[in-house]
Amino acid sequence: MTTGNLVQVPTLTRHRKETMATNVTDATFESEVLQADEPVLVDFWAEWCGPCHAVAPVLERIADEHNVKLVKVNIDENQDLAMRYGIQSIPNMMLFEGGAPKASAVGAMPKGMLERQLGFES
């Protein structure tokens, strides 16, 4: 039974920077990653890869918490990049600093383990 009175309940929201991964291609990799002034976390992935989709939110959190730029490279559409960096399994994440790979991690894993493999303090 309703009395016609409405009660508004405030919702709690966490205010944080919205991290959006940039899709990078063979044509834009140099400007977006190699010439970047900041560290760049590159997520080599494919649409058909279930673990790639599972790790994506974890990468968003890591990029946000560690103030690094996050980019995604679809290996099916950018096979030259995948070959250049020796990508044989995905998901494969590489941290670039100063235009060169600094650390990498292969496979979906918990956030703390991924941070350690990429050289972040967890």
MARBA-3410 file (N, C-alpha, C, O; in Angstrom, 1 decimal):
122
0.8,-1.2,0.0,0.0,0.0,0.0,0.9,1.2,0.0,1.8,1.4,0.8 ~ 0.6,2.1,-0.9,1.4,3.4,-1.0,0.6,4.5,-0.5,-0.6,4.6,-0.6 ~ 1.3,5.5,0.1,0.7,6.6,0.7,0.8,7.8,-0.2,0.3,8.9,0.1 ~ 1.6,7.7,-1.3,1.9,8.8,-2.1,3.1,9.6,-1.7,3.5,10.6,-2.4 ~ 3.7,9.3,-0.6,4.9,10.0,-0.2,6.1,9.3,-0.8,6.3,8.1,-0.8
7.0,10.2,-1.4,8.2,9.7,-2.0,9.4,10.0,-1.1,9.5,11.1,-0.6 ~ 10.2,9.1,-0.9,11.5,9.3,-0.1,12.6,9.2,-1.1,12.8,8.1,-1.7 ~ 13.4,10.2,-1.1,14.6,10.1,-2.0,15.8,9.6,-1.1,16.1,10.2,-0.1 ~ 16.4,8.6,-1.6,17.6,8.1,-0.9,18.8,8.5,-1.7,19.0,8.2,-2.9 ~ 19.8,9.2,-1.0,21.0,9.6,-1.8,21.8,8.4,-2.1,21.9,7.4,-1.4
22.4,8.4,-3.3,23.2,7.3,-3.7,24.7,7.8,-3.5,25.0,8.9,-3.8 ~ 25.5,6.8,-3.1,26.9,7.1,-2.9,27.6,6.8,-4.1,27.6,5.7,-4.7 ~ 28.4,7.8,-4.6,29.2,7.6,-5.7,30.6,8.0,-5.4,30.9,8.9,-4.6 ~ 31.5,7.3,-5.9,32.9,7.6,-5.7,33.4,8.4,-6.9,33.2,8.1,-8.0 ~ 33.9,9.6,-6.6,34.4,10.4,-7.6,35.9,10.1,-7.9,36.7,10.1,-7.1
36.1,9.7,-9.2,37.4,9.3,-9.6,37.6,9.7,-11.1,36.6,9.8,-11.8 ~ 38.8,9.8,-11.5,39.1,10.1,-12.9,38.6,9.0,-13.7,38.8,7.8,-13.4 ~ 37.9,9.3,-14.8,37.4,8.3,-15.7,38.5,7.9,-16.7,38.9,8.7,-17.5 ~ 39.0,6.7,-16.6,40.1,6.3,-17.4,39.4,5.6,-18.7,38.7,4.7,-18.5 ~ 39.8,6.1,-19.8,39.3,5.5,-21.0,40.5,5.1,-21.8,41.4,5.9,-22.1
40.6,3.8,-22.2,41.7,3.3,-23.0,41.5,3.9,-24.4,40.4,4.0,-25.0 ~ 42.7,4.2,-25.0,42.7,4.7,-26.4,43.0,3.5,-27.3,44.0,2.8,-27.0 ~ 42.3,3.4,-28.4,42.6,2.3,-29.3,43.7,2.8,-30.2,43.7,3.9,-30.8 ~ 44.8,2.0,-30.3,46.0,2.4,-31.0,46.1,1.4,-32.2,45.9,0.2,-32.1 ~ 46.6,1.9,-33.3,46.8,1.1,-34.5,48.3,1.2,-34.9,49.1,1.9,-34.3
48.6,0.5,-36.0,50.0,0.6,-36.5,50.3,2.0,-36.9,51.5,2.4,-36.6 ~ 49.4,2.8,-37.4,49.6,4.1,-37.8,49.8,5.1,-36.6,50.5,6.1,-36.8 ~ 49.2,4.8,-35.5,49.2,5.8,-34.3,50.1,5.3,-33.2,50.3,6.1,-32.2 ~ 50.7,4.1,-33.2,51.4,3.6,-32.1,52.6,4.5,-31.8,52.9,4.7,-30.6 ~ 53.3,5.0,-32.8,54.5,5.8,-32.5,54.2,7.0,-31.7,54.8,7.4,-30.7
53.1,7.8,-32.2,52.8,9.0,-31.5,52.1,8.8,-30.2,52.3,9.6,-29.3 ~ 51.3,7.8,-30.1,50.6,7.5,-28.8,51.4,6.8,-27.7,51.2,7.0,-26.5 ~ 52.4,6.0,-28.1,53.1,5.2,-27.2,54.6,5.6,-27.2,55.1,6.0,-26.1 ~ 55.3,5.5,-28.3,56.7,5.6,-28.3,57.1,7.1,-28.1,58.2,7.3,-27.5 ~ 56.3,8.1,-28.5,56.7,9.5,-28.2,56.0,10.1,-27.0,56.0,11.3,-26.8
55.3,9.3,-26.3,54.5,9.8,-25.1,55.5,10.3,-24.0,56.6,9.7,-23.8 ~ 55.1,11.4,-23.4,55.9,11.9,-22.3,55.6,11.2,-20.9,56.3,11.5,-20.0 ~ 54.6,10.4,-20.9,54.3,9.7,-19.7,54.4,8.1,-19.9,54.4,7.7,-21.1 ~ 54.4,7.4,-18.9,54.4,5.9,-19.0,53.1,5.5,-19.7,52.0,6.1,-19.5 ~ 53.2,4.5,-20.5,52.0,4.0,-21.3,51.9,2.5,-21.0,52.8,1.7,-21.3
50.7,2.1,-20.6,50.4,0.6,-20.5,49.7,0.2,-21.7,48.6,0.7,-22.0 ~ 50.3,-0.7,-22.5,49.7,-1.2,-23.7,49.1,-2.6,-23.5,49.7,-3.5,-23.0 ~ 47.8,-2.7,-23.8,47.0,-3.9,-23.7,46.9,-4.5,-25.1,46.1,-4.0,-25.9 ~ 47.7,-5.6,-25.4,47.5,-6.3,-26.6,46.4,-7.3,-26.4,46.4,-8.1,-25.5 ~ 45.3,-7.2,-27.2,44.1,-8.0,-27.0,43.5,-8.4,-28.3,43.9,-8.0,-29.4
42.4,-9.2,-28.2,41.5,-9.5,-29.4,40.1,-9.6,-28.9,39.8,-9.9,-27.8 ~ 39.2,-9.3,-29.8,37.7,-9.3,-29.5,37.3,-10.7,-29.0,36.4,-10.8,-28.1 ~ 37.8,-11.7,-29.6,37.4,-13.1,-29.3,38.0,-13.6,-28.0,37.6,-14.7,-27.6 ~ 38.9,-12.9,-27.4,39.6,-13.4,-26.2,38.9,-13.1,-24.9,38.8,-11.9,-24.5 ~ 38.3,-14.1,-24.3,37.6,-13.9,-23.0,38.4,-13.4,-21.9,38.0,-12.4,-21.3
39.6,-13.9,-21.7,40.5,-13.4,-20.6,40.8,-11.9,-20.8,41.0,-11.1,-19.9 ~ 40.9,-11.5,-22.1,41.2,-10.1,-22.4,40.1,-9.2,-21.9,40.4,-8.1,-21.3 ~ 38.9,-9.6,-22.1,37.7,-8.8,-21.6,37.7,-8.8,-20.1,37.3,-7.8,-19.4 ~ 38.1,-9.9,-19.5,38.1,-10.1,-18.0,39.1,-9.1,-17.4,38.8,-8.6,-16.3 ~ 40.3,-9.0,-18.0,41.3,-8.2,-17.4,41.2,-6.7,-17.7,41.8,-5.9,-17.0
40.4,-6.3,-18.6,40.2,-4.9,-19.0,39.9,-4.0,-17.9,40.5,-2.9,-17.7 ~ 38.9,-4.3,-17.0,38.6,-3.4,-15.9,39.7,-3.3,-14.9,39.9,-2.3,-14.3 ~ 40.5,-4.4,-14.7,41.7,-4.3,-13.8,42.7,-3.4,-14.4,43.3,-2.6,-13.6 ~ 42.9,-3.4,-15.7,43.9,-2.5,-16.3,43.4,-1.0,-16.2,44.2,-0.2,-16.0 ~ 42.1,-0.8,-16.3,41.6,0.5,-16.1,41.9,1.0,-14.7,42.3,2.2,-14.5
41.7,0.2,-13.7,42.0,0.6,-12.3,43.5,0.8,-12.1,43.9,1.8,-11.5 ~ 44.3,0.0,-12.7,45.8,0.2,-12.5,46.2,1.5,-13.2,47.0,2.2,-12.6 ~ 45.7,1.7,-14.4,46.1,3.0,-15.1,45.6,4.2,-14.3,46.4,5.2,-14.2 ~ 44.5,4.1,-13.7,43.9,5.2,-12.9,44.7,5.4,-11.6,45.1,6.6,-11.3 ~ 45.0,4.4,-10.9,45.7,4.5,-9.6,47.2,4.8,-9.8,47.7,5.4,-8.8
47.8,4.5,-10.9,49.2,4.7,-11.1,49.5,5.9,-12.1,50.7,6.1,-12.4 ~ 48.4,6.5,-12.5,48.6,7.7,-13.4,49.4,7.4,-14.6,50.3,8.1,-15.0 ~ 49.0,6.3,-15.3,49.6,5.9,-16.6,48.6,6.0,-17.7,47.4,5.7,-17.4 ~ 49.0,6.2,-18.9,48.1,6.2,-20.0,47.9,4.8,-20.4,48.8,4.0,-20.4 ~ 46.6,4.4,-20.7,46.2,3.1,-21.1,45.8,3.1,-22.6,44.9,3.8,-23.0
46.4,2.2,-23.4,46.1,2.1,-24.8,45.8,0.6,-25.1,46.4,-0.3,-24.4 ~ 45.0,0.3,-26.1,44.7,-1.0,-26.5,45.1,-1.2,-27.9,44.8,-0.4,-28.8 ~ 45.7,-2.4,-28.2,46.1,-2.8,-29.5,45.4,-4.1,-29.9,45.7,-5.1,-29.3 ~ 44.5,-4.0,-30.8,43.8,-5.2,-31.3,44.7,-6.0,-32.2,45.1,-5.5,-33.3 ~ 45.2,-7.1,-31.8,46.2,-7.9,-32.5,45.7,-8.4,-33.9,46.5,-8.6,-34.8
44.4,-8.6,-34.0,43.9,-9.1,-35.3,43.9,-8.0,-36.3,44.1,-8.3,-37.5 ~ 43.8,-6.8,-35.9,43.7,-5.6,-36.8,45.1,-5.0,-37.0,45.3,-4.2,-37.9 ~ 46.0,-5.3,-36.1,47.4,-4.7,-36.1,48.4,-5.8,-35.9,49.2,-5.8,-34.9 ~ 48.5,-6.7,-36.9,49.4,-7.8,-36.7,50.9,-7.4,-36.8,51.7,-8.1,-36.2 ~ 51.2,-6.3,-37.5,52.6,-5.9,-37.5,53.1,-5.5,-36.1,54.2,-5.9,-35.7
52.3,-4.8,-35.3,52.7,-4.5,-34.0,52.8,-5.7,-33.1,53.8,-5.8,-32.3 ~ 51.9,-6.7,-33.3,52.0,-7.9,-32.5,53.3,-8.6,-32.8,53.9,-9.2,-31.9 ~ 53.6,-8.7,-34.1,54.9,-9.4,-34.5,56.1,-8.6,-34.0,57.1,-9.2,-33.5 ~ 56.1,-7.3,-34.1,57.2,-6.4,-33.7,57.5,-6.6,-32.2,58.7,-6.6,-31.8 ~ 56.5,-6.8,-31.4,56.7,-7.0,-29.9,56.6,-8.4,-29.5,56.5,-8.7,-28.3
56.6,-9.4,-30.4,56.7,-10.8,-30.0,55.5,-11.3,-29.3,55.6,-12.2,-28.4 ~ 54.3,-10.8,-29.6,53.1,-11.2,-28.9,52.7,-12.5,-29.4,52.3,-12.7,-30.6 ~ 52.7,-13.5,-28.6,52.3,-14.9,-29.0,51.1,-15.4,-28.2,50.4,-16.3,-28.6 ~ 50.8,-14.7,-27.0,49.7,-15.1,-26.2,49.1,-13.8,-25.7,49.7,-12.8,-25.5 ~ 47.7,-13.8,-25.6,47.0,-12.7,-25.0,46.1,-13.1,-23.9,45.7,-14.3,-23.9
45.7,-12.2,-23.0,46.1,-10.8,-23.0,47.6,-10.7,-22.7,48.2,-11.5,-21.9 ~ 48.2,-9.7,-23.3,49.6,-9.4,-23.0,49.7,-7.9,-22.8,49.4,-7.1,-23.7 ~ 50.2,-7.5,-21.6,50.3,-6.1,-21.3,51.8,-5.7,-21.2,52.6,-6.4,-20.6 ~ 52.1,-4.6,-21.8,53.5,-4.0,-21.7,53.5,-2.6,-21.2,52.7,-1.8,-21.7 ~ 54.4,-2.3,-20.3,54.5,-1.0,-19.8,55.7,-0.3,-20.6,56.8,-0.9,-20.5
55.4,0.8,-21.2,56.4,1.5,-22.0,56.8,2.8,-21.2,55.9,3.5,-20.7 ~ 58.1,3.0,-21.2,58.6,4.3,-20.6,59.7,4.8,-21.5,60.6,4.0,-21.8 ~ 59.7,6.1,-21.8,60.7,6.6,-22.7,60.8,6.0,-24.1,61.8,5.9,-24.7 ~ 59.6,5.5,-24.6,59.6,4.9,-25.9,60.0,3.4,-26.0,60.2,2.9,-27.1 ~ 60.3,2.8,-24.8,60.8,1.4,-24.8,60.0,0.6,-23.8,59.6,1.1,-22.8
59.8,-0.7,-24.1,59.2,-1.6,-23.1,60.0,-1.7,-21.9,61.2,-1.9,-21.9 ~ 59.4,-1.5,-20.7,60.0,-1.6,-19.4,59.7,-2.9,-18.7,60.5,-3.5,-18.0 ~ 58.4,-3.4,-18.8,58.0,-4.6,-18.1,56.8,-5.1,-18.9,56.1,-4.4,-19.7 ~ 56.5,-6.4,-18.7,55.3,-7.0,-19.3,54.7,-8.1,-18.5,55.4,-8.6,-17.5 ~ 53.5,-8.4,-18.8,52.8,-9.5,-18.1,51.9,-10.2,-19.1,51.3,-9.5,-20.0
51.8,-11.5,-19.0,51.0,-12.3,-19.9,49.9,-13.0,-19.2,50.2,-13.7,-18.2 ~ 48.7,-12.9,-19.6,47.6,-13.6,-19.0,46.7,-12.8,-18.0,47.2,-11.8,-17.5 ~ 45.5,-13.2,-17.9,44.6,-12.6,-16.9,45.0,-13.0,-15.5,45.2,-14.2,-15.3 ~ 45.2,-12.1,-14.6,45.6,-12.4,-13.2,45.0,-11.3,-12.3,44.6,-10.3,-12.7 ~ 45.1,-11.6,-11.0,44.6,-10.6,-10.0,45.4,-9.3,-10.1,46.6,-9.3,-10.5
44.8,-8.2,-9.7,45.4,-6.9,-9.8,46.7,-6.8,-9.1,47.7,-6.3,-9.7 ~ 46.9,-7.3,-7.9,48.2,-7.2,-7.2,49.3,-7.9,-8.0,50.4,-7.4,-8.0 ~ 49.0,-9.1,-8.5,50.0,-9.8,-9.2,50.4,-9.1,-10.5,51.5,-9.1,-10.9 ~ 49.4,-8.6,-11.2,49.6,-7.8,-12.4,50.5,-6.6,-12.1,51.4,-6.3,-12.9 ~ 50.2,-5.9,-11.0,50.9,-4.7,-10.7,52.4,-5.1,-10.4,53.3,-4.4,-10.8
52.6,-6.2,-9.7,54.0,-6.6,-9.4,54.8,-7.0,-10.7,55.9,-6.6,-10.8 ~ 54.1,-7.7,-11.6,54.8,-8.1,-12.8,55.1,-6.9,-13.7,56.1,-6.9,-14.4 ~ 54.3,-5.8,-13.6,54.5,-4.6,-14.4,55.4,-3.6,-13.6,55.8,-2.6,-14.2 ~ 55.8,-4.0,-12.4,56.8,-3.1,-11.7,56.2,-2.0,-10.9,56.9,-1.1,-10.4 ~ 54.9,-2.1,-10.7,54.2,-1.1,-9.8,54.2,-1.5,-8.4,54.2,-2.7,-8.1
54.3,-0.6,-7.5,54.2,-0.9,-6.0,52.7,-1.2,-5.8,51.8,-0.4,-6.2 ~ 52.4,-2.3,-5.1,51.0,-2.6,-4.8,50.7,-2.4,-3.4,49.5,-2.6,-3.0
END
